[in-house]
Amino acid sequence: MQGKSLKYFSRPLRDVLTERMRDTLDRTILTVIRDGGGWAVEFQGACFGHASEKEVSKAFALKRAREVIDSGGAAQVRIHGEGGYS
């Protein structure tokens, strides 16, 4: 599909468009998870932001995500158990 849609562009423009496309998104994924009787934020196997309430751990995750975004990166916060997924 990619080749068909790009065949209408001139060669230099097509090269610029495909050069900027990435197969994978480089982003930081922070997951708010249950941790014993409370909640925590998991990032690359390490946990931080331990709290008894989910909203507090969610705030820790959002703060870290904002730091990543402000430094030019991309970030995603996931809440385990929300959105119909476990």
Z-matrix of the N, CA and C atoms (Angstrom, degrees):
N
C 1 1.452
C 2 1.519 1 111.24
N 3 1.326 2 117.13 1 -38.05
C 4 1.455 3 120.57 2 -177.76
C 5 1.527 4 111.11 3 -60.86
N 6 1.321 5 117.98 4 -44.73
C 7 1.453 6 121.86 5 -178.92
C 8 1.513 7 112.78 6 -63.93
N 9 1.323 8 117.64 7 -38.97
C 10 1.457 9 121.53 8 -179.86
C 11 1.515 10 111.54 9 -65.64
N 12 1.325 11 117.55 10 -42.96
C 13 1.459 12 120.11 11 -177.30
C 14 1.521 13 111.90 12 -72.87
N 15 1.313 14 118.79 13 -26.19
C 16 1.458 15 121.62 14 -177.96
C 17 1.525 16 113.52 15 -92.00
N 18 1.342 17 118.34 16 -7.43
C 19 1.461 18 119.70 17 -176.38
C 20 1.522 19 112.24 18 -68.21
N 21 1.323 20 117.74 19 -16.86
C 22 1.456 21 121.26 20 -179.11
C 23 1.526 22 112.73 21 -83.52
N 24 1.318 23 117.75 22 -11.41
C 25 1.449 24 121.36 23 178.75
C 26 1.520 25 110.03 24 -90.69
N 27 1.329 26 114.65 25 153.42
C 28 1.457 27 118.87 26 176.22
C 29 1.529 28 109.06 27 -65.95
N 30 1.283 29 116.94 28 160.31
C 31 1.466 30 122.37 29 -176.54
C 32 1.534 31 112.56 30 -55.93
N 33 1.337 32 121.04 31 -50.87
C 34 1.469 33 119.48 32 -178.76
C 35 1.527 34 112.66 33 -61.21
N 36 1.320 35 118.03 34 -41.24
C 37 1.458 36 120.95 35 179.86
C 38 1.523 37 110.22 36 -65.88
N 39 1.313 38 117.81 37 -40.80
C 40 1.457 39 121.62 38 178.99
C 41 1.526 40 110.68 39 -61.18
N 42 1.333 41 116.92 40 -40.94
C 43 1.464 42 120.58 41 178.83
C 44 1.526 43 111.39 42 -64.23
N 45 1.329 44 116.74 43 -39.85
C 46 1.461 45 120.66 44 178.70
C 47 1.526 46 109.72 45 -65.12
N 48 1.331 47 117.32 46 -43.24
C 49 1.462 48 120.49 47 -178.75
C 50 1.524 49 111.73 48 -64.37
N 51 1.316 50 117.64 49 -46.16
C 52 1.467 51 120.13 50 -177.71
C 53 1.521 52 111.46 51 -73.87
N 54 1.332 53 117.81 52 -28.25
C 55 1.458 54 120.76 53 178.69
C 56 1.528 55 110.66 54 -65.33
N 57 1.318 56 116.38 55 -35.51
C 58 1.462 57 120.85 56 -177.28
C 59 1.530 58 112.74 57 -83.07
N 60 1.318 59 118.23 58 -13.96
C 61 1.469 60 120.97 59 178.56
C 62 1.515 61 109.45 60 -76.02
N 63 1.335 62 116.40 61 140.31
C 64 1.461 63 120.75 62 178.23
C 65 1.514 64 108.81 63 -120.12
N 66 1.317 65 115.88 64 145.36
C 67 1.453 66 120.38 65 176.69
C 68 1.523 67 111.35 66 -74.79
N 69 1.306 68 117.31 67 -34.53
C 70 1.461 69 121.30 68 -178.57
C 71 1.522 70 109.68 69 -126.64
N 72 1.308 71 115.15 70 150.88
C 73 1.450 72 119.97 71 176.10
C 74 1.518 73 108.65 72 -92.43
N 75 1.298 74 116.12 73 127.59
C 76 1.461 75 121.10 74 175.77
C 77 1.515 76 107.19 75 -89.38
N 78 1.323 77 116.58 76 103.19
C 79 1.452 78 119.58 77 -179.28
C 80 1.519 79 109.97 78 -146.15
N 81 1.304 80 114.58 79 156.37
C 82 1.450 81 122.50 80 176.33
C 83 1.526 82 107.56 81 -88.40
N 84 1.318 83 116.76 82 127.60
C 85 1.461 84 120.73 83 178.53
C 86 1.523 85 108.73 84 -112.85
N 87 1.317 86 115.37 85 118.84
C 88 1.458 87 122.91 86 178.69
C 89 1.524 88 107.05 87 -109.62
N 90 1.330 89 117.03 88 129.42
C 91 1.456 90 121.19 89 -177.15
C 92 1.522 91 110.21 90 -119.45
N 93 1.339 92 116.25 91 125.14
C 94 1.456 93 121.87 92 175.00
C 95 1.533 94 106.41 93 -85.16
N 96 1.339 95 115.57 94 121.03
C 97 1.474 96 120.83 95 -174.38
C 98 1.524 97 110.64 96 -127.92
N 99 1.348 98 115.48 97 161.48
C 100 1.464 99 120.97 98 171.31
C 101 1.518 100 107.90 99 -72.45
N 102 1.311 101 115.99 100 137.86
C 103 1.460 102 120.97 101 -179.87
C 104 1.524 103 107.76 102 -138.28
N 105 1.322 104 115.47 103 95.56
C 106 1.459 105 119.86 104 -176.26
C 107 1.516 106 109.66 105 65.98
N 108 1.329 107 116.61 106 -120.84
C 109 1.456 108 120.49 107 178.50
C 110 1.507 109 113.29 108 -93.44
N 111 1.331 110 117.87 109 3.34
C 112 1.459 111 120.60 110 -177.11
C 113 1.515 112 112.02 111 -131.63
N 114 1.314 113 114.58 112 -150.89
C 115 1.462 114 122.02 113 -177.96
C 116 1.523 115 109.57 114 -131.00
N 117 1.321 116 116.40 115 156.97
C 118 1.465 117 122.12 116 177.33
C 119 1.526 118 108.74 117 -152.65
N 120 1.315 119 115.18 118 167.96
C 121 1.463 120 121.69 119 176.20
C 122 1.524 121 107.49 120 -107.19
N 123 1.333 122 116.15 121 128.43
C 124 1.463 123 121.71 122 179.01
C 125 1.518 124 108.67 123 -105.58
N 126 1.338 125 115.63 124 131.18
C 127 1.459 126 121.84 125 176.45
C 128 1.516 127 108.07 126 -143.86
N 129 1.321 128 116.40 127 116.29
C 130 1.469 129 124.15 128 179.87
C 131 1.522 130 112.22 129 52.14
N 132 1.319 131 116.64 130 42.00
C 133 1.454 132 121.62 131 175.05
C 134 1.520 133 115.28 132 87.36
N 135 1.315 134 117.35 133 -10.61
C 136 1.469 135 120.86 134 179.22
C 137 1.523 136 109.60 135 -105.14
N 138 1.329 137 116.38 136 145.53
C 139 1.465 138 121.37 137 179.98
C 140 1.520 139 110.73 138 -109.75
N 141 1.318 140 115.97 139 141.95
C 142 1.456 141 122.45 140 174.41
C 143 1.526 142 107.20 141 -147.97
N 144 1.302 143 117.28 142 174.70
C 145 1.461 144 121.13 143 177.87
C 146 1.519 145 113.43 144 67.72
N 147 1.329 146 116.43 145 38.97
C 148 1.468 147 120.52 146 179.57
C 149 1.529 148 109.90 147 -66.42
N 150 1.341 149 115.77 148 133.82
C 151 1.462 150 120.68 149 179.64
C 152 1.522 151 109.21 150 -156.38
N 153 1.331 152 115.46 151 160.24
C 154 1.465 153 119.46 152 178.88
C 155 1.527 154 111.57 153 -80.78
N 156 1.340 155 117.58 154 -20.37
C 157 1.458 156 121.31 155 -179.60
C 158 1.525 157 110.48 156 -113.68
N 159 1.322 158 114.84 157 140.45
C 160 1.460 159 120.89 158 -179.06
C 161 1.533 160 111.41 159 -60.57
N 162 1.318 161 117.69 160 -40.20
C 163 1.468 162 121.13 161 -176.79
C 164 1.527 163 112.29 162 -62.27
N 165 1.316 164 117.32 163 -32.41
C 166 1.470 165 120.77 164 178.85
C 167 1.528 166 109.77 165 -69.49
N 168 1.330 167 117.09 166 -45.79
C 169 1.469 168 120.13 167 177.62
C 170 1.525 169 110.77 168 -65.06
N 171 1.312 170 116.17 169 -35.68
C 172 1.462 171 120.47 170 176.95
C 173 1.530 172 110.25 171 -62.33
N 174 1.330 173 117.64 172 -39.14
C 175 1.464 174 121.59 173 177.24
C 176 1.533 175 111.01 174 -64.04
N 177 1.343 176 117.48 175 -39.92
C 178 1.469 177 120.87 176 175.27
C 179 1.530 178 110.33 177 -58.91
N 180 1.334 179 116.00 178 -45.63
C 181 1.468 180 120.74 179 -178.98
C 182 1.523 181 111.12 180 -63.94
N 183 1.315 182 117.18 181 -43.47
C 184 1.459 183 121.02 182 -179.39
C 185 1.529 184 111.62 183 -66.14
N 186 1.320 185 116.76 184 -35.38
C 187 1.465 186 120.46 185 177.39
C 188 1.525 187 110.67 186 -65.24
N 189 1.334 188 115.91 187 -45.51
C 190 1.477 189 119.63 188 178.34
C 191 1.534 190 110.63 189 -64.62
N 192 1.335 191 117.52 190 -39.62
C 193 1.465 192 121.16 191 177.82
C 194 1.523 193 110.59 192 -61.72
N 195 1.321 194 117.00 193 -41.12
C 196 1.469 195 120.94 194 178.71
C 197 1.519 196 110.49 195 -63.64
N 198 1.325 197 118.74 196 -38.12
C 199 1.461 198 121.94 197 177.50
C 200 1.527 199 110.62 198 -62.64
N 201 1.327 200 116.26 199 -42.09
C 202 1.470 201 121.02 200 178.72
C 203 1.525 202 110.27 201 -63.97
N 204 1.335 203 116.80 202 -45.21
C 205 1.465 204 121.36 203 -178.61
C 206 1.531 205 110.48 204 -65.25
N 207 1.320 206 116.64 205 -42.21
C 208 1.468 207 120.25 206 179.41
C 209 1.524 208 112.43 207 -63.87
N 210 1.341 209 117.09 208 -26.39
C 211 1.465 210 119.98 209 177.97
C 212 1.531 211 112.15 210 -88.47
N 213 1.345 212 116.99 211 6.66
C 214 1.461 213 120.41 212 174.86
C 215 1.511 214 115.12 213 99.86
N 216 1.314 215 118.84 214 1.99
C 217 1.458 216 121.54 215 -179.87
C 218 1.519 217 112.05 216 -95.19
N 219 1.293 218 115.52 217 -176.23
C 220 1.462 219 122.24 218 176.44
C 221 1.522 220 107.94 219 -117.68
N 222 1.320 221 116.50 220 145.45
C 223 1.462 222 120.50 221 -178.05
C 224 1.521 223 110.35 222 -142.38
N 225 1.322 224 114.55 223 152.75
C 226 1.458 225 121.95 224 176.76
C 227 1.517 226 108.18 225 -137.44
N 228 1.331 227 116.57 226 135.13
C 229 1.454 228 121.85 227 175.73
C 230 1.510 229 107.83 228 -108.89
N 231 1.317 230 116.15 229 125.95
C 232 1.460 231 122.52 230 177.32
C 233 1.523 232 108.78 231 -113.78
N 234 1.323 233 115.90 232 141.27
C 235 1.451 234 120.97 233 176.51
C 236 1.524 235 107.07 234 -111.30
N 237 1.316 236 116.81 235 112.33
C 238 1.463 237 122.01 236 -177.31
C 239 1.522 238 109.67 237 -61.93
N 240 1.329 239 116.29 238 128.34
C 241 1.458 240 121.02 239 177.68
C 242 1.511 241 114.06 240 94.03
N 243 1.320 242 119.21 241 -6.08
C 244 1.453 243 121.08 242 176.84
C 245 1.524 244 109.96 243 -103.16
N 246 1.291 245 116.00 244 157.13
C 247 1.458 246 120.53 245 178.66
C 248 1.512 247 112.90 246 81.45
N 249 1.327 248 118.22 247 16.60
C 250 1.453 249 120.46 248 177.34
C 251 1.510 250 115.20 249 82.45
N 252 1.332 251 117.18 250 2.42
C 253 1.459 252 121.19 251 -180.00
C 254 1.521 253 109.20 252 -115.47
N 255 1.313 254 115.99 253 152.93
C 256 1.458 255 118.52 254 178.66
C 257 1.500 256 111.39 255 -88.22
